Amino acid sequence: MTFPILDGKVAIVTGAAMGMGYETAKLFAEAGAKVIVADFNAELGAKVAAEITEAGGTAHFTKVDVSSSEQVQAMVAETVATYGRLDVAVNNAALKPDNAPVAEFDEDYWDRLLSVDLKGTALCMKYEIRQLLAQGGGGSIVNISSVSGFRPQPNNIAYVAAKHGVVGMTKVAALEYGAQNIRVNSVAPGAIDTPMLHAALAETGQTAEEFAPQLSLLGRFGQGREIAQASLWLASDASSYLTGTTIHADAGYTAR
Ligand SMILES: NC(=O)c1ccc[n+]([C@@H]2O[C@H](COP(=O)([O-])OP(=O)(O)OC[C@H]3O[C@@H](n4cnc5c(N)ncnc54)[C@H](O)[C@@H]3O)[C@@H](O)[C@H]2O)c1
């Protein structure tokens, strides 16, 4: 059941062509938001926007590579051109974790991952916040970190650096823009059943049955919609006294 807690709000969700971003875009539309489905996968992204629209929601696809400043600026401009304003953003797009020990890490992949997962999140905040400031009245930004932003797995130096960075950047933006009523929080998911998780498992050779109990006190992977629910709450006015913090949506992994 979904309450219309984003009724009339305009929301950007990056990385919305699949996985958690897809579930977030769908849930936000169910909650009444006009959703910008932003992704660099144009084929799947356009399908997601069409699926939301066919189900009675409001959505528009925008192609973006979040590591490009020009494209992120264009994404925000297209949001305003399409729906007139911006209220909420979930900065979710990311590349899958690297898979090598520190002494072996792939420097090219480091550059690519940091440009998407870290700088891409910073660029999204930069241009989203500019729009929120120009409008006045505030807004809510949700950055997607990870358990790897708090409690790393081995062999993920680039991903761990990026996801720790997302937590820090979230706090910086919260400090800077609280006075303008722009709230900035993060969600740190545990192991969630998405294409990214399955790609990462395939590389490590672990099965879902082996891995899930190691990461979850509930003994199962999370579903994208369960993370989307945390983002929905942070995006909405229901969380109006939260800024600069993280929701650990990880089935107790970081509590262990
Ligand atoms: N799946 C997990 O277990 C897990 C756990 C913790 C955190 N996370 C985080 O949750 C978020 C979503 O992960 P997911 O599992 O749904 O991933 P996913 O790989 O299933 O989907 C990621 C989406 O991001 C898009 N994307 C990638 N790079 C992009 C770019 N440069 N510009 C625009 N779009 C881009 C992809 O096309 C895809 O649609 C990510 O930030 C990820 O790091 C995932």
The ligand as an ORCA input file, in Angstrom:
! r2SCAN-3c Opt
* xyz 0 1
  N      22.395     -4.193     -5.256
  C      22.987     -4.108     -4.094
  O      23.156     -5.097     -3.391
  C      23.456     -2.759     -3.579
  C      23.883     -2.693     -2.248
  C      24.263     -1.475     -1.724
  C      24.193     -0.334     -2.499
  N      23.784     -0.432     -3.795
  C      23.688      0.818     -4.542
  O      22.350      1.001     -4.937
  C      22.303      1.742     -6.156
  C      21.501      0.981     -7.191
  O      22.132     -0.276     -7.390
  P      21.461     -1.445     -8.220
  O      21.856     -2.689     -7.544
  O      20.050     -1.151     -8.477
  O      22.334     -1.311     -9.587
  P      22.022     -1.818    -11.073
  O      23.359     -2.066    -11.702
  O      21.063     -2.940    -11.040
  O      21.368     -0.522    -11.748
  C      22.153      0.641    -11.859
  C      21.504      1.576    -12.869
  O      22.365      2.718    -12.981
  C      22.552      3.029    -14.356
  N      23.830      3.734    -14.513
  C      25.064      3.225    -14.305
  N      25.990      4.158    -14.572
  C      25.323      5.277    -14.966
  C      25.736      6.558    -15.367
  N      27.039      6.891    -15.482
  N      24.789      7.471    -15.671
  C      23.465      7.153    -15.602
  N      23.020      5.940    -15.253
  C      23.952      5.008    -14.935
  C      22.507      1.680    -15.060
  O      22.202      1.802    -16.440
  C      21.391      0.980    -14.269
  O      20.136      1.260    -14.813
  C      23.759      1.984     -6.541
  O      24.167      3.242     -6.026
  C      24.487      0.880     -5.814
  O      25.848      1.174     -5.605
  C      23.426     -1.618     -4.355
*
